[in-house]
Amino acid sequence: MVSPDDLIGPVLILDTIRGNRMHLAALVIGPSAPPPLLAPDGLAAFERLADFGEITVWRARFAVPADAPSAYALAGTSYEIAGAMGGDLRIAYVSCNGEEHADLARAPAERNVMWHRLGEDHAEAPYALLLHGGDQLYADEVTDDHPLTAGWPLTVPDTPSDEELADLAGYLRDAFAHRYAALYAHPSFAWLAARVPSLMQWDDHDICDGWGSLPTGATGSAVGQTLFGAAREAALVFQHGCRDGDLPDRFDAPTGDHLGWAVEGPGFRIVAPDLRSQRTMTGIMGETGWDFVERAAQDASVRHSFLMSSVPLLGPRLSLVERAMLRLPGTQKYEDDLRDQWQSRAHRDAWVRMLRLVDRMAARAGTDVTALSGEIHLATRAEMPLTGGRMLHQLVASGISHRAPPRLWARLLGALAALGEAPIPERPIRILPLPGQRRRYTAERNALILSRTKGVWSASWSLEHSGRTPPLSLTTGA
C-alpha cells in the first residue's frame, strides 16, 4: 500500500499537439503541492486536480517544442523529452500492465522486467511517445472488500440505500486511487513516464473484468453504475490528467459521454475510439462513438493513421469457440471474454462496419493505416488487403507485465487462425508470425516499437526471452 506521505511522479500525459508545440500535463501524487515546474516557457504551477481520501493528485500544464528535443525541471531534477515529431522518431506501445489476482504483491523486479527494458531502450534511442493500449491497471480486486460488491458480478444487491451507495463510492474511489498510485510508484515505470509523454486508451480491467460484456442487470444496476463512475473518474485523473469539465481538446466529446480521442503530428495521426464507455452485450460503441470514427475515416489527410483498438480488430474465427462454449459445461464463465472481441457473433455487423471504415480511411488521400491492439497477453500480427493495393497491418503487443499464458493456448489459437476468416468478401484476414518467429502467436511478455526513419514506418517487438524482432515495414511501397 502506498503511504499518503510518498511523493510519486512526475508522470507526463500528452494533452495534444498543436502546431509545433506539444501540450503536456505533469501529474504528481503527494500530500502538498510540489514547487512550480520549470518548463521551456517559464514556470508552471501545480494545481490540485483531485482528492481520493489520503491521496491527492496535483497537475501542472505546460508546453514544449514538438519539433526539437527539450527538457523540464522539477525539484532540482531535469527530465529530457525527445520531441522531434517531424523527423525520425520512435513510439512505444504497451498493454496489460498487471494481472487479475495479487498483482500488487508481485516482486517488482519480476513484474517490471519489460518496463526496465523499455527504459534501457529509451536511454539508447529516445521514445517520443508512449501509447498504452488498455488495462493500464487490473482493478478486478477492488470490489472484493465491500459488502455491496463482494459477490460482483454474479450477485448484485437489488435495492441498496443511498447511504450504502455513497459508502461504496467512497470506498471504490480510494481503492482505485491506491492501485494507480502503487503502479505509478514502481521505479522502472516512473523513470520512463517522467520522460516520455503517455497517451492512454482504457479497456475492461481498468473498470472490472468484462465490463460491457457482462449482463445488463449487473452493469446497469446502481452498484454497477457506482463502480463505473469511480473507475471513470480515476481514469480521467490518472490516465488523462484531467477531470470532467476540462478534458483536453484531443477528446472528441467535451462532455465525456465517450472518451475517444485523436492526436495529429507531422505526417501521422493516432485515433483511439472508446470501446468501453458505451459498450453493451450487443454493441461496442454508441451513436456518438461511431460518429467519431466515421468522421475520422472521412478526414484522412495524413500519410499514416494508427488506429488503437484495445481488443484486436483482426482475429481468428472466435465465433466457433463461442458456439462450442454454449454446449460445454463449465465454460460459460468465459463467455464475457469472447463477447469482448470484435469477432463475437454478437458484434459481427459492428466488426464489418469498422473494417469498412478503415478501408475508407485508407482510400482517402492514399493513407496507410495500422491497427494497434493488446488484450490477449500474446504477441502477434495480422493483415487484411485494402482498397488501392494497400494493406491493413494489425500489430498486437499484449503483456507488458502480465505473464504470458501457456504456449499450448498460443498454439490452439494459431490452429484456429489457420481456418481463415473473411468478414468482408474477397478481403481475407491472415494471422501471421512476428518477423523471425515460426508460430502465429508468441507467448512471451512484450512491447511494440514503432519507428519512422526517413519517412518510412516500421515495427518491431521487444520479446522477454527472444529479444528484438527484425523490423516489419508498414509503409506502402517502402
One Martini backbone bead per residue (centre of mass of N, CA, C, O) as a GRO file, in nm:
protein
  478
    1MET     BB    1   0.097   0.036   0.022
    2VAL     BB    2   0.061   0.364  -0.016
    3SER     BB    3   0.176   0.642   0.114
    4PRO     BB    4   0.063   0.966   0.174
    5ASP     BB    5   0.382   1.073   0.186
    6ASP     BB    6   0.433   1.008  -0.088
    7LEU     BB    7   0.626   1.088  -0.383
    8ILE     BB    8   0.476   1.091  -0.707
    9GLY     BB    9   0.675   1.153  -0.974
   10PRO     BB   10   0.641   1.241  -1.276
   11VAL     BB   11   0.361   1.226  -1.511
   12LEU     BB   12   0.323   1.217  -1.854
   13ILE     BB   13   0.076   1.392  -2.052
   14LEU     BB   14  -0.086   1.418  -2.355
   15ASP     BB   15  -0.298   1.651  -2.472
   16THR     BB   16  -0.149   1.786  -2.736
   17ILE     BB   17  -0.102   1.885  -3.080
   18ARG     BB   18   0.009   2.226  -3.171
   19GLY     BB   19   0.181   2.254  -3.415
   20ASN     BB   20   0.505   2.309  -3.251
   21ARG     BB   21   0.339   2.186  -2.993
   22MET     BB   22   0.348   2.031  -2.677
   23HIS     BB   23   0.086   1.945  -2.464
   24LEU     BB   24   0.115   1.910  -2.109
   25ALA     BB   25   0.087   1.681  -1.828
   26ALA     BB   26   0.178   1.687  -1.482
   27LEU     BB   27   0.195   1.432  -1.241
   28VAL     BB   28   0.140   1.446  -0.880
   29ILE     BB   29   0.179   1.255  -0.577
   30GLY     BB   30   0.071   1.425  -0.274
   31PRO     BB   31   0.017   1.620   0.015
   32SER     BB   32   0.161   1.856  -0.153
   33ALA     BB   33   0.259   2.102  -0.337
   34PRO     BB   34   0.467   2.142  -0.565
   35PRO     BB   35   0.685   2.297  -0.714
   36PRO     BB   36   0.742   2.459  -0.971
   37LEU     BB   37   0.771   2.410  -1.302
   38LEU     BB   38   1.040   2.405  -1.541
   39ALA     BB   39   0.990   2.539  -1.846
   40PRO     BB   40   1.068   2.671  -2.148
   41ASP     BB   41   0.842   2.917  -2.075
   42GLY     BB   42   0.857   2.851  -1.765
   43LEU     BB   43   0.654   2.856  -1.506
   44ALA     BB   44   0.458   2.578  -1.354
   45ALA     BB   45   0.189   2.533  -1.173
   46PHE     BB   46   0.028   2.356  -0.928
   47GLU     BB   47  -0.277   2.178  -0.912
   48ARG     BB   48  -0.558   2.059  -0.781
   49LEU     BB   49  -0.725   1.778  -0.910
   50ALA     BB   50  -0.748   1.546  -0.669
   51ASP     BB   51  -0.933   1.362  -0.414
   52PHE     BB   52  -0.845   1.039  -0.232
   53GLY     BB   53  -0.848   1.084   0.054
   54GLU     BB   54  -0.507   1.048   0.108
   55ILE     BB   55  -0.505   1.122  -0.200
   56THR     BB   56  -0.318   1.356  -0.401
   57VAL     BB   57  -0.358   1.534  -0.711
   58TRP     BB   58  -0.127   1.695  -0.928
   59ARG     BB   59  -0.116   1.973  -1.178
   60ALA     BB   60   0.078   2.055  -1.475
   61ARG     BB   61   0.074   2.285  -1.741
   62PHE     BB   62   0.259   2.253  -2.057
   63ALA     BB   63   0.514   2.342  -2.305
   64VAL     BB   64   0.676   2.198  -2.595
   65PRO     BB   65   0.855   2.110  -2.840
   66ALA     BB   66   0.784   1.912  -3.138
   67ASP     BB   67   1.072   1.978  -3.323
   68ALA     BB   68   1.240   1.928  -3.046
   69PRO     BB   69   1.433   1.900  -2.804
   70SER     BB   70   1.387   1.889  -2.440
   71ALA     BB   71   1.312   2.037  -2.107
   72TYR     BB   72   1.252   1.977  -1.757
   73ALA     BB   73   1.192   2.089  -1.411
   74LEU     BB   74   1.194   1.918  -1.076
   75ALA     BB   75   1.326   1.946  -0.780
   76GLY     BB   76   1.628   1.943  -0.935
   77THR     BB   77   1.519   1.780  -1.185
   78SER     BB   78   1.596   1.669  -1.508
   79TYR     BB   79   1.389   1.628  -1.815
   80GLU     BB   80   1.393   1.466  -2.109
   81ILE     BB   81   1.259   1.538  -2.444
   82ALA     BB   82   1.245   1.439  -2.764
   83GLY     BB   83   1.048   1.496  -2.981
   84ALA     BB   84   1.080   1.530  -3.313
   85MET     BB   85   0.807   1.471  -3.495
   86GLY     BB   86   0.906   1.536  -3.808
   87GLY     BB   87   1.099   1.297  -3.803
   88ASP     BB   88   1.269   1.090  -3.656
   89LEU     BB   89   1.100   0.820  -3.471
   90ARG     BB   90   0.970   0.688  -3.152
   91ILE     BB   91   0.719   0.439  -3.052
   92ALA     BB   92   0.547   0.307  -2.780
   93TYR     BB   93   0.367  -0.007  -2.710
   94VAL     BB   94   0.124  -0.099  -2.457
   95SER     BB   95  -0.013  -0.367  -2.238
   96CYS     BB   96  -0.109  -0.517  -1.964
   97ASN     BB   97  -0.052  -0.383  -1.643
   98GLY     BB   98  -0.110  -0.688  -1.514
   99GLU     BB   99  -0.321  -0.875  -1.281
  100GLU     BB  100  -0.598  -1.025  -1.138
  101HIS     BB  101  -0.402  -1.144  -0.904
  102ALA     BB  102  -0.190  -1.008  -0.684
  103ASP     BB  103  -0.026  -0.773  -0.824
  104LEU     BB  104   0.090  -0.596  -0.576
  105ALA     BB  105   0.263  -0.865  -0.464
  106ARG     BB  106   0.473  -0.855  -0.660
  107ALA     BB  107   0.781  -0.865  -0.773
  108PRO     BB  108   0.917  -0.598  -0.921
  109ALA     BB  109   1.142  -0.729  -1.096
  110GLU     BB  110   0.948  -0.926  -1.239
  111ARG     BB  111   0.711  -0.741  -1.327
  112ASN     BB  112   0.924  -0.497  -1.465
  113VAL     BB  113   1.116  -0.597  -1.693
  114MET     BB  114   0.996  -0.439  -1.946
  115TRP     BB  115   1.022  -0.156  -1.833
  116HIS     BB  116   1.326  -0.163  -1.801
  117ARG     BB  117   1.386  -0.211  -2.102
  118LEU     BB  118   1.256   0.049  -2.208
  119GLY     BB  119   1.449   0.234  -2.057
  120GLU     BB  120   1.705   0.138  -2.199
  121ASP     BB  121   1.612   0.212  -2.483
  122HIS     BB  122   1.570   0.516  -2.430
  123ALA     BB  123   1.869   0.580  -2.357
  124GLU     BB  124   1.963   0.510  -2.657
  125ALA     BB  125   1.658   0.567  -2.795
  126PRO     BB  126   1.422   0.780  -2.797
  127TYR     BB  127   1.098   0.834  -2.701
  128ALA     BB  128   0.816   1.030  -2.789
  129LEU     BB  129   0.603   0.797  -2.719
  130LEU     BB  130   0.340   0.645  -2.500
  131LEU     BB  131   0.136   0.371  -2.557
  132HIS     BB  132  -0.180   0.272  -2.404
  133GLY     BB  133  -0.397  -0.023  -2.482
  134GLY     BB  134  -0.483  -0.127  -2.200
  135ASP     BB  135  -0.485  -0.222  -1.889
  136GLN     BB  136  -0.318  -0.034  -1.683
  137LEU     BB  137  -0.504  -0.181  -1.477
  138TYR     BB  138  -0.608  -0.418  -1.218
  139ALA     BB  139  -0.941  -0.387  -1.065
  140ASP     BB  140  -1.086  -0.654  -0.968
  141GLU     BB  141  -1.025  -0.632  -0.639
  142VAL     BB  142  -1.196  -0.377  -0.543
  143THR     BB  143  -1.474  -0.551  -0.485
  144ASP     BB  144  -1.413  -0.753  -0.240
  145ASP     BB  145  -1.433  -0.535   0.041
  146HIS     BB  146  -1.747  -0.495  -0.018
  147PRO     BB  147  -2.074  -0.578   0.040
  148LEU     BB  148  -2.192  -0.483  -0.249
  149THR     BB  149  -1.924  -0.638  -0.418
  150ALA     BB  150  -1.841  -0.931  -0.325
  151GLY     BB  151  -2.031  -1.075  -0.574
  152TRP     BB  152  -1.907  -0.968  -0.814
  153PRO     BB  153  -2.147  -1.012  -1.076
  154LEU     BB  154  -2.343  -1.240  -0.964
  155THR     BB  155  -2.410  -1.046  -0.713
  156VAL     BB  156  -2.676  -0.797  -0.672
  157PRO     BB  157  -2.817  -0.560  -0.520
  158ASP     BB  158  -3.132  -0.431  -0.549
  159THR     BB  159  -3.173  -0.201  -0.281
  160PRO     BB  160  -2.977   0.019  -0.219
  161SER     BB  161  -2.889   0.268  -0.038
  162ASP     BB  162  -2.763   0.579  -0.040
  163GLU     BB  163  -2.557   0.524   0.184
  164GLU     BB  164  -2.430   0.270   0.062
  165LEU     BB  165  -2.340   0.403  -0.208
  166ALA     BB  166  -2.161   0.621  -0.083
  167ASP     BB  167  -1.968   0.422   0.051
  168LEU     BB  168  -1.882   0.280  -0.206
  169ALA     BB  169  -1.767   0.523  -0.358
  170GLY     BB  170  -1.544   0.586  -0.152
  171TYR     BB  171  -1.404   0.313  -0.160
  172LEU     BB  172  -1.343   0.303  -0.469
  173ARG     BB  173  -1.180   0.558  -0.499
  174ASP     BB  174  -0.952   0.468  -0.311
  175ALA     BB  175  -0.879   0.201  -0.453
  176PHE     BB  176  -0.798   0.314  -0.726
  177ALA     BB  177  -0.584   0.517  -0.631
  178HIS     BB  178  -0.391   0.311  -0.496
  179ARG     BB  179  -0.328   0.153  -0.754
  180TYR     BB  180  -0.211   0.377  -0.922
  181ALA     BB  181   0.008   0.466  -0.723
  182ALA     BB  182   0.158   0.195  -0.714
  183LEU     BB  183   0.231   0.189  -1.015
  184TYR     BB  184   0.369   0.482  -1.033
  185ALA     BB  185   0.602   0.395  -0.814
  186HIS     BB  186   0.750   0.233  -1.001
  187PRO     BB  187   1.063   0.288  -1.112
  188SER     BB  188   1.051   0.195  -1.411
  189PHE     BB  189   0.803   0.358  -1.483
  190ALA     BB  190   0.877   0.641  -1.368
  191TRP     BB  191   1.122   0.704  -1.545
  192LEU     BB  192   0.967   0.701  -1.818
  193ALA     BB  193   0.707   0.883  -1.748
  194ALA     BB  194   0.892   1.151  -1.705
  195ARG     BB  195   1.000   1.146  -2.036
  196VAL     BB  196   0.730   1.016  -2.165
  197PRO     BB  197   0.458   1.075  -2.323
  198SER     BB  198   0.123   0.984  -2.265
  199LEU     BB  199  -0.123   0.753  -2.411
  200MET     BB  200  -0.465   0.650  -2.332
  201GLN     BB  201  -0.657   0.335  -2.337
  202TRP     BB  202  -0.924   0.176  -2.230
  203ASP     BB  203  -1.037  -0.117  -2.051
  204ASP     BB  204  -1.185  -0.343  -1.853
  205HIS     BB  205  -0.975  -0.357  -1.606
  206ASP     BB  206  -1.013  -0.046  -1.542
  207ILE     BB  207  -1.282  -0.158  -1.407
  208CYS     BB  208  -1.363  -0.465  -1.503
  209ASP     BB  209  -1.411  -0.771  -1.578
  210GLY     BB  210  -1.610  -0.736  -1.871
  211TRP     BB  211  -1.698  -0.465  -1.931
  212GLY     BB  212  -2.002  -0.476  -2.131
  213SER     BB  213  -2.016  -0.818  -2.123
  214LEU     BB  214  -2.219  -0.802  -1.913
  215PRO     BB  215  -2.492  -0.805  -1.763
  216THR     BB  216  -2.720  -0.553  -1.729
  217GLY     BB  217  -2.801  -0.612  -1.434
  218ALA     BB  218  -2.515  -0.521  -1.343
  219THR     BB  219  -2.420  -0.257  -1.500
  220GLY     BB  220  -2.718  -0.106  -1.458
  221SER     BB  221  -2.686  -0.084  -1.176
  222ALA     BB  222  -2.612   0.095  -0.905
  223VAL     BB  223  -2.348  -0.052  -0.854
  224GLY     BB  224  -2.232  -0.049  -1.141
  225GLN     BB  225  -2.237   0.267  -1.173
  226THR     BB  226  -2.049   0.320  -0.936
  227LEU     BB  227  -1.808   0.170  -1.052
  228PHE     BB  228  -1.783   0.328  -1.316
  229GLY     BB  229  -1.749   0.611  -1.193
  230ALA     BB  230  -1.484   0.552  -1.043
  231ALA     BB  231  -1.319   0.457  -1.289
  232ARG     BB  232  -1.352   0.711  -1.463
  233GLU     BB  233  -1.230   0.919  -1.275
  234ALA     BB  234  -0.953   0.779  -1.251
  235ALA     BB  235  -0.885   0.784  -1.553
  236LEU     BB  236  -0.886   1.086  -1.595
  237VAL     BB  237  -0.664   1.148  -1.391
  238PHE     BB  238  -0.433   0.913  -1.442
  239GLN     BB  239  -0.450   0.889  -1.772
  240HIS     BB  240  -0.531   1.221  -1.854
  241GLY     BB  241  -0.505   1.470  -1.658
  242CYS     BB  242  -0.819   1.503  -1.565
  243ARG     BB  243  -1.157   1.632  -1.572
  244ASP     BB  244  -1.452   1.721  -1.558
  245GLY     BB  245  -1.451   2.013  -1.779
  246ASP     BB  246  -1.110   1.956  -1.877
  247LEU     BB  247  -1.076   1.836  -2.143
  248PRO     BB  248  -0.884   1.789  -2.384
  249ASP     BB  249  -0.894   1.852  -2.740
  250ARG     BB  250  -0.857   1.543  -2.826
  251PHE     BB  251  -1.134   1.513  -2.751
  252ASP     BB  252  -1.449   1.466  -2.888
  253ALA     BB  253  -1.608   1.479  -2.596
  254PRO     BB  254  -1.636   1.718  -2.360
  255THR     BB  255  -1.856   1.555  -2.178
  256GLY     BB  256  -1.773   1.232  -2.181
  257ASP     BB  257  -1.961   1.002  -2.317
  258HIS     BB  258  -1.685   0.966  -2.453
  259LEU     BB  259  -1.314   0.870  -2.480
  260GLY     BB  260  -1.241   0.967  -2.752
  261TRP     BB  261  -0.935   1.018  -2.952
  262ALA     BB  262  -0.704   1.260  -3.117
  263VAL     BB  263  -0.375   1.275  -3.281
  264GLU     BB  264  -0.163   1.516  -3.457
  265GLY     BB  265   0.117   1.485  -3.655
  266PRO     BB  266   0.374   1.486  -3.859
  267GLY     BB  267   0.233   1.253  -4.086
  268PHE     BB  268   0.041   1.171  -3.835
  269ARG     BB  269  -0.207   0.953  -3.666
  270ILE     BB  270  -0.409   0.910  -3.364
  271VAL     BB  271  -0.675   0.672  -3.303
  272ALA     BB  272  -0.909   0.647  -3.005
  273PRO     BB  273  -1.151   0.465  -2.935
  274ASP     BB  274  -1.426   0.393  -2.725
  275LEU     BB  275  -1.483   0.043  -2.607
  276ARG     BB  276  -1.655   0.094  -2.308
  277SER     BB  277  -1.865   0.318  -2.224
  278GLN     BB  278  -2.092   0.198  -2.460
  279ARG     BB  279  -2.097  -0.089  -2.390
  280THR     BB  280  -2.254  -0.397  -2.479
  281MET     BB  281  -2.372  -0.711  -2.557
  282THR     BB  282  -2.460  -0.566  -2.862
  283GLY     BB  283  -2.239  -0.324  -2.827
  284ILE     BB  284  -1.947  -0.116  -2.866
  285MET     BB  285  -2.095   0.149  -2.965
  286GLY     BB  286  -2.228   0.444  -2.987
  287GLU     BB  287  -2.326   0.702  -3.170
  288THR     BB  288  -2.086   0.895  -3.092
  289GLY     BB  289  -1.859   0.692  -3.139
  290TRP     BB  290  -1.917   0.638  -3.440
  291ASP     BB  291  -1.898   0.931  -3.536
  292PHE     BB  292  -1.599   0.963  -3.479
  293VAL     BB  293  -1.501   0.744  -3.682
  294GLU     BB  294  -1.633   0.854  -3.934
  295ARG     BB  295  -1.473   1.125  -3.933
  296ALA     BB  296  -1.191   0.995  -3.941
  297ALA     BB  297  -1.234   0.861  -4.224
  298GLN     BB  298  -1.276   1.135  -4.379
  299ASP     BB  299  -1.007   1.251  -4.220
  300ALA     BB  300  -0.739   1.151  -4.438
  301SER     BB  301  -0.451   1.356  -4.470
  302VAL     BB  302  -0.245   1.161  -4.379
  303ARG     BB  303   0.000   0.918  -4.426
  304HIS     BB  304  -0.053   0.800  -4.120
  305SER     BB  305  -0.265   0.568  -3.946
  306PHE     BB  306  -0.343   0.504  -3.602
  307LEU     BB  307  -0.540   0.238  -3.466
  308MET     BB  308  -0.686   0.202  -3.158
  309SER     BB  309  -0.755  -0.139  -3.042
  310SER     BB  310  -0.785  -0.299  -2.757
  311VAL     BB  311  -0.907  -0.504  -2.941
  312PRO     BB  312  -0.870  -0.703  -3.190
  313LEU     BB  313  -0.957  -0.648  -3.522
  314LEU     BB  314  -0.789  -0.897  -3.603
  315GLY     BB  315  -0.915  -1.238  -3.628
  316PRO     BB  316  -1.031  -1.523  -3.554
  317ARG     BB  317  -1.286  -1.778  -3.525
  318LEU     BB  318  -1.445  -1.723  -3.231
  319SER     BB  319  -1.738  -1.821  -3.288
  320LEU     BB  320  -1.673  -2.121  -3.255
  321VAL     BB  321  -1.606  -2.110  -2.954
  322GLU     BB  322  -1.868  -1.979  -2.861
  323ARG     BB  323  -2.054  -2.212  -2.951
  324ALA     BB  324  -1.917  -2.439  -2.782
  325MET     BB  325  -1.963  -2.310  -2.493
  326LEU     BB  326  -2.276  -2.354  -2.490
  327ARG     BB  327  -2.218  -2.690  -2.463
  328LEU     BB  328  -2.008  -2.660  -2.229
  329PRO     BB  329  -1.946  -2.732  -1.927
  330GLY     BB  330  -1.801  -2.456  -1.743
  331THR     BB  331  -1.765  -2.214  -1.989
  332GLN     BB  332  -1.952  -1.959  -1.937
  333LYS     BB  333  -1.740  -1.776  -1.779
  334TYR     BB  334  -1.604  -1.698  -2.080
  335GLU     BB  335  -1.810  -1.530  -2.245
  336ASP     BB  336  -1.711  -1.234  -2.199
  337ASP     BB  337  -1.437  -1.269  -2.346
  338LEU     BB  338  -1.572  -1.318  -2.628
  339ARG     BB  339  -1.765  -1.067  -2.631
  340ASP     BB  340  -1.524  -0.858  -2.646
  341GLN     BB  341  -1.499  -0.929  -2.938
  342TRP     BB  342  -1.531  -0.856  -3.266
  343GLN     BB  343  -1.580  -1.179  -3.341
  344SER     BB  344  -1.838  -1.189  -3.228
  345ARG     BB  345  -2.160  -1.265  -3.299
  346ALA     BB  346  -2.273  -0.990  -3.169
  347HIS     BB  347  -2.041  -0.808  -3.365
  348ARG     BB  348  -2.037  -0.846  -3.673
  349ASP     BB  349  -2.148  -0.578  -3.789
  350ALA     BB  350  -1.944  -0.393  -3.645
  351TRP     BB  351  -1.693  -0.512  -3.770
  352VAL     BB  352  -1.756  -0.447  -4.063
  353ARG     BB  353  -1.786  -0.147  -4.025
  354MET     BB  354  -1.494  -0.092  -3.931
  355LEU     BB  355  -1.347  -0.210  -4.178
  356ARG     BB  356  -1.476  -0.010  -4.381
  357LEU     BB  357  -1.360   0.244  -4.248
  358VAL     BB  358  -1.066   0.172  -4.292
  359ASP     BB  359  -1.085   0.158  -4.599
  360ARG     BB  360  -1.170   0.455  -4.629
  361MET     BB  361  -0.921   0.578  -4.497
  362ALA     BB  362  -0.719   0.464  -4.714
  363ALA     BB  363  -0.855   0.583  -4.978
  364ARG     BB  364  -0.794   0.853  -4.861
  365ALA     BB  365  -0.506   0.992  -4.977
  366GLY     BB  366  -0.332   0.739  -4.939
  367THR     BB  367  -0.356   0.587  -4.657
  368ASP     BB  368  -0.197   0.448  -4.403
  369VAL     BB  369  -0.293   0.160  -4.193
  370THR     BB  370  -0.269   0.094  -3.833
  371ALA     BB  371  -0.324  -0.151  -3.595
  372LEU     BB  372  -0.356  -0.133  -3.233
  373SER     BB  373  -0.309  -0.402  -2.991
  374GLY     BB  374  -0.427  -0.613  -2.724
  375GLU     BB  375  -0.546  -0.831  -2.437
  376ILE     BB  376  -0.411  -1.147  -2.500
  377HIS     BB  377  -0.104  -1.200  -2.389
  378LEU     BB  378   0.013  -1.162  -2.681
  379ALA     BB  379   0.197  -1.194  -2.986
  380THR     BB  380   0.100  -1.037  -3.303
  381ARG     BB  381  -0.021  -1.054  -3.648
  382ALA     BB  382  -0.193  -0.883  -3.929
  383GLU     BB  383  -0.388  -0.903  -4.244
  384MET     BB  384  -0.562  -0.670  -4.481
  385PRO     BB  385  -0.686  -0.586  -4.765
  386LEU     BB  386  -0.704  -0.285  -4.953
  387THR     BB  387  -0.762  -0.024  -5.115
  388GLY     BB  388  -0.516   0.031  -5.358
  389GLY     BB  389  -0.299  -0.193  -5.242
  390ARG     BB  390  -0.335  -0.194  -4.953
  391MET     BB  391  -0.246  -0.259  -4.597
  392LEU     BB  392  -0.366  -0.396  -4.309
  393HIS     BB  393  -0.204  -0.356  -4.010
  394GLN     BB  394  -0.167  -0.570  -3.729
  395LEU     BB  395  -0.060  -0.495  -3.389
  396VAL     BB  396   0.029  -0.711  -3.114
  397ALA     BB  397   0.068  -0.591  -2.771
  398SER     BB  398   0.072  -0.821  -2.484
  399GLY     BB  399   0.236  -0.792  -2.180
  400ILE     BB  400   0.424  -0.600  -1.994
  401SER     BB  401   0.335  -0.776  -1.708
  402HIS     BB  402   0.175  -0.999  -1.809
  403ARG     BB  403   0.177  -1.316  -1.811
  404ALA     BB  404   0.199  -1.569  -2.007
  405PRO     BB  405   0.050  -1.805  -2.145
  406PRO     BB  406   0.037  -2.096  -2.251
  407ARG     BB  407   0.159  -2.235  -2.541
  408LEU     BB  408  -0.090  -2.399  -2.607
  409TRP     BB  409  -0.279  -2.159  -2.651
  410ALA     BB  410  -0.123  -2.039  -2.888
  411ARG     BB  411  -0.160  -2.292  -3.070
  412LEU     BB  412  -0.468  -2.296  -3.078
  413LEU     BB  413  -0.498  -2.020  -3.209
  414GLY     BB  414  -0.333  -2.091  -3.460
  415ALA     BB  415  -0.525  -2.313  -3.560
  416LEU     BB  416  -0.771  -2.126  -3.588
  417ALA     BB  417  -0.636  -1.927  -3.792
  418ALA     BB  418  -0.605  -2.141  -4.026
  419LEU     BB  419  -0.912  -2.120  -4.122
  420GLY     BB  420  -0.991  -1.842  -4.147
  421GLU     BB  421  -1.105  -1.497  -4.250
  422ALA     BB  422  -1.401  -1.306  -4.413
  423PRO     BB  423  -1.613  -1.053  -4.353
  424ILE     BB  424  -1.501  -0.949  -4.627
  425PRO     BB  425  -1.521  -1.003  -4.930
  426GLU     BB  426  -1.203  -1.051  -5.062
  427ARG     BB  427  -1.080  -1.001  -4.742
  428PRO     BB  428  -0.852  -1.164  -4.609
  429ILE     BB  429  -0.744  -1.289  -4.308
  430ARG     BB  430  -0.406  -1.284  -4.165
  431ILE     BB  431  -0.227  -1.474  -3.943
  432LEU     BB  432   0.102  -1.387  -3.827
  433PRO     BB  433   0.413  -1.397  -3.770
  434LEU     BB  434   0.663  -1.274  -3.644
  435PRO     BB  435   0.951  -1.164  -3.705
  436GLY     BB  436   1.141  -1.465  -3.665
  437GLN     BB  437   0.886  -1.642  -3.629
  438ARG     BB  438   0.690  -1.944  -3.649
  439ARG     BB  439   0.446  -1.850  -3.493
  440ARG     BB  440   0.156  -1.666  -3.462
  441TYR     BB  441   0.202  -1.695  -3.147
  442THR     BB  442   0.359  -1.521  -2.871
  443ALA     BB  443   0.466  -1.646  -2.544
  444GLU     BB  444   0.545  -1.328  -2.440
  445ARG     BB  445   0.651  -1.072  -2.318
  446ASN     BB  446   0.574  -0.728  -2.443
  447ALA     BB  447   0.670  -0.483  -2.696
  448LEU     BB  448   0.623  -0.196  -2.908
  449ILE     BB  449   0.800  -0.059  -3.201
  450LEU     BB  450   0.782   0.253  -3.356
  451SER     BB  451   0.926   0.360  -3.674
  452ARG     BB  452   1.074   0.659  -3.825
  453THR     BB  453   1.262   0.654  -4.138
  454LYS     BB  454   1.264   0.860  -4.383
  455GLY     BB  455   0.929   0.815  -4.383
  456VAL     BB  456   0.949   0.515  -4.270
  457TRP     BB  457   0.757   0.263  -4.142
  458SER     BB  458   0.806   0.052  -3.849
  459ALA     BB  459   0.818  -0.276  -3.678
  460SER     BB  460   0.885  -0.400  -3.340
  461TRP     BB  461   0.961  -0.651  -3.100
  462SER     BB  462   0.982  -0.691  -2.750
  463LEU     BB  463   1.107  -0.983  -2.607
  464GLU     BB  464   1.178  -1.137  -2.322
  465HIS     BB  465   1.353  -1.392  -2.463
  466SER     BB  466   1.402  -1.320  -2.788
  467GLY     BB  467   1.385  -1.025  -2.825
  468ARG     BB  468   1.437  -0.859  -3.113
  469THR     BB  469   1.283  -0.803  -3.391
  470PRO     BB  470   1.254  -0.763  -3.695
  471PRO     BB  471   1.151  -0.548  -3.918
  472LEU     BB  472   0.831  -0.404  -4.021
  473SER     BB  473   0.679  -0.284  -4.283
  474LEU     BB  474   0.418  -0.002  -4.317
  475THR     BB  475   0.494   0.114  -4.601
  476THR     BB  476   0.395   0.181  -4.898
  477GLY     BB  477   0.665   0.099  -5.116
  478ALA     BB  478   0.922   0.036  -4.915
   0.00000   0.00000   0.00000
